[in-house]
Amino acid sequence: SPDGSKVAFLSDRSGYFDVWLQDVESEKLHRLLQGERSGGFEQLKWLDARISWSPDGKKLVFASKAGRLDEIHILDVKHREVVRSLRFDLDGLFNPTFSPDGTKIAFVGLKNGASDIYYYDLALDKLAQVTFDIFSDDDPAWTPDSQELVFVSDRGDSLRVKDYSEDVKIWQGNYRSTDIYRIRPGEVNAERLTATATNERTPTFSPDG
């Protein structure tokens, strides 16, 4: 949680994957949500199981499979109930994360085999796509001012995030490692932050940036 007092996580200790909450000091544990028991929570995203807190610590956001499509759910922690579910015309939804100002949710969207970064503006009820390309983009995280996103990608030095020609030969690229990139939504080029032979994953900012 934002104040460090609680930990939210997925566990199959009941025989199903459920969302649980544990108090750090007392170690008391209780279940927030029963998963895999209805069409709305047919399958929680175990392999891409990011659960993100709202900045006020009152809500959690997570993704699940719900029938033919995926959904992003916002869960009220105190009342242990889902207060809002979001569904888009995408083949898959993964790794949702609240912005530090609580107004937006960034996530990975899968469409026609391509994974790109999106965000949803809660106040404007508007979906925006950040990357539009052939590369595998994952693990979005907001900067502390909620104005930019960092994400993981196998794009190498291909910093442009849109307007690639259909003649681009994807099989000619080197996708053996992933690095961290930063972008302001709406811009055409990302900034490469790492360039290593290893795989970077799940970037997270400290509160002071």
N, C-alpha and C positions, 0 to 999 in steps of 0.2 A: 504494500500500500504506500501511498505518497509519504506518510509519516513514519513508515518503517515498522509499524506495530503488527501488521498482519501479512500473511502470505496466501495467495490464491493459487490453486494448482489443479491439474487433472489427476485422477487416480481411478484404478479399476478394483479397489479394495472391496467393493460391494458385488463384484462380478460384472459390473458395467462401468463404462467410463463416465464419471460424474465430476462436477466442479465442487471443490472443497475449499474451506477457509480455515486457517489455523492462526490463533493468536500467538505471537512470538514469545511474549513473556510468560503467559500461563500455560501455553502449549495446548489449550483447549481447541478441539477440532469439531467442525460441524459441516454438514453438506449443504451447499447453496442450491444445487440444481441436479436433478436426476436426468442423466443422458441416456440415449439409445433405447428409450421406452415409448417414444411417440414419433409421428411423422415429422414434427417440428425439430426434434433433436435426434434424427435417425442415426447420425454418426458424428461425434465430436472429432475435431481435427487433431488426432493424436500425434501425427508426425510433424504437423505445422501448428503446434498447440500454443501459440502465443495468446496469453490472456493479459489484457491491458487495463489498468486502472484509470478512471477519470481523475483529473487533477484534484478534485475535492474529496476523493476517496469514497464516494457514495455509489459509484457504479463500476461495472466491469464490462468489457466488450470482448467477444469471442466469436468464432465462426463454427458453423456446423453444416452438415448435409441435411437438407430438408426436401425429401422427394426427389424430383428431377434436378433441381437447382440447389445451390448453397445459399445460406443466409448468414448475415451478421446480426448478432443479438446484443442488446444492451440490457444488462441485468442489474436490478436494484439490490444492493447488498443487504440493506437492512430488512427489506421485506421479502427477500429471496424469490423474486419473480422477474421475469423478462418484461420490460416495459416498452420495448420497441424492437422490431425485427426489420431488417433491410434486405431486399432482394433485387438483384440487377440482372440484366440480360448478358450474363457471363457464364462460362462453363465451370468456373471454380472460384472460390474466395478463400484467401489465406492471410494469416498474420495481421489482423487488424490492430491498430494502435491509436489511442486518443492523442490529439495534439495537446501540448501543455496548457493552452488556454481553454480547452474543452469544447471548442466549436467545430472541430473536424475529426474525422477518422480516416487514416490512411490504411491501405491494404494492398495485397497482391491480387490481381484479377487475371484469370486464365480465359483466353478467347482464341478459338481455332488453333490451339496448341502453343500460343505465345503468351508468356507471362509478363505483365506490365504493372507499373505502379499507378494506383488511382487514389483519390480521396473523395470523401463525401462530406459536404458542408451541412451540418445538422440544422443550422438556422435557416439557410436558404433552400434546404431540401433539394440539393443539387449535386450531381455526380460529375467529377472532373477526372480526366485521364492525364497523367503526367508524362509517361513514356509510351511511345508508339513504335516499337521496332521489333526486330527479329531476335533480340538477345533475351537471355533469361534474367529478369530483374526480380529481386526478392528482399525480404527483411527491411521494410521501410521504417524509418524513425525520424521524428520531428526534431528540429533544432529548438532550443529553449524558448525562442521568440515566436514559434509556430509559423514562421514564414518560409522555411526551407525544409527539404527532406534529404536525408542520407539513405542510401540503399546499397545492396550488394548486387553485382552484375558480373557476367563473364564477357563483357563487351571490349575489354582491353583498352586500346586507344581510340575506339570509336565513340567519341563523346556526344555526337549528335543523337537526339532521342526521337527523331521523327523524320519523315520525308526521305526514306531510303527507297532506292529503285527496286522494282520487282526483279531486276536482273542480278541483284546481289547474291553471290554464291555462298550460302551459309556454311556449307561443308568445307570451305577453304579457310575458315577461321580457326584460331587456337582457343579452345574453351576449357583448357585443363585447370585453370585457376579462376577464382573470383576475387574481385577487389571492391573497395568501398568508394562510392561516388556521392556527390552532393549536387542538388539542383533546387532552384526556386521554381515552383509550379508556374507553367506558362512560358518558361525559357526553352530555347531549342537545344542548348548545349549543357551537358553536365560537367562538373569538375571532378577529376580523378584525385582521390585522396591517398590511395595506397597503390603500390605496384610491386607485388611480391610473387614468388613462385608457389606460395601456399594459398589456401582458401580462407578468406575472411568471411565471417558470418556475424549476424545479429549486432550491428553497431548500436551503441547507446550513449547519449550525451550525459555528462554530469550536469547538475542543475545550473551551474554557473557558465555552462557552455564550453 
